[in-house]
Amino acid sequence: MKYMDRVRVLTDDYVEFGIHKGDEGHILAAEIRYGTFLFFRENPETLADDADASVKIQDLEVVESSNVTDEDILEELPLHNPEWGCKVEDGYILNLKGERLNKYAYNYTVPA
């Protein structure tokens, strides 16, 4: 799971932001902050921003992987820092150096 992937929300924990279980959208920011990705849903009729929220990694599943490269992600990361968490693979949060930022797979409580 990474920047610009098409994802589905798995819970109703974000209804206050207008986002419901089953809603699909994209990961809008390259970085992972506090175990969340910025989720963006567009209105299918107007293609305008319909809703967005920071959604916990465990509350998302990939519907379609984007073709965004590591170079694209690096360009979008704050200060272009490859040490920022930006991908989830096999349950691990990774940075662009390939380092795992969580000790156990699917434990998304990581230092800020």
Residue pairs with C-beta under 8 A, 6 or more apart in sequence:
1 7
1 27
1 37
1 57
1 60
1 62
1 87
1 88
1 89
2 27
2 30
2 65
2 66
2 68
2 73
2 86
2 87
2 88
3 27
3 29
3 30
3 66
3 68
3 72
3 73
3 76
3 86
4 26
4 27
4 28
4 66
4 68
5 26
5 27
5 62
5 63
5 64
5 65
5 66
5 68
6 24
6 25
6 26
6 62
6 63
6 64
6 65
6 66
7 24
7 25
7 26
7 27
7 37
7 39
7 60
7 61
7 62
7 63
8 22
8 23
8 24
8 60
8 61
8 63
9 19
9 20
9 21
9 22
9 23
9 24
9 25
9 39
9 55
9 59
9 60
10 21
10 58
10 59
10 60
10 61
11 21
11 59
12 20
12 21
13 56
13 59
14 20
14 39
14 53
14 55
14 59
17 51
17 52
17 53
18 50
18 51
19 25
19 39
19 41
19 51
19 53
19 55
23 41
23 51
24 41
24 63
25 39
25 40
25 41
25 42
25 51
25 52
26 39
26 40
26 42
26 66
27 37
27 38
27 39
27 40
27 60
28 37
28 38
28 39
28 40
28 52
29 37
29 38
29 76
30 73
30 76
30 77
30 84
30 86
31 76
31 77
31 78
31 84
31 85
31 86
32 57
32 84
32 85
32 86
32 88
32 93
33 54
34 54
34 112
35 56
35 57
35 93
35 108
35 109
35 110
36 54
36 55
36 56
36 57
37 54
37 55
37 57
37 60
38 52
38 53
38 54
38 55
39 52
39 53
39 54
39 55
39 60
40 49
40 51
40 52
41 50
41 51
41 52
42 48
42 49
42 50
43 49
43 50
56 108
57 88
57 93
57 108
58 106
58 108
70 96
73 86
73 87
73 96
74 80
74 82
74 96
77 84
77 86
77 96
78 84
82 95
82 96
82 97
83 95
83 96
83 97
83 99
84 95
84 96
85 93
85 94
85 95
85 101
85 110
86 94
86 95
86 96
87 93
87 94
87 95
87 96
88 94
90 105
91 105
91 106
92 100
92 101
92 102
92 105
93 100
93 101
93 102
93 108
93 110
94 100
94 101
95 101
101 110
102 108
102 109
102 110
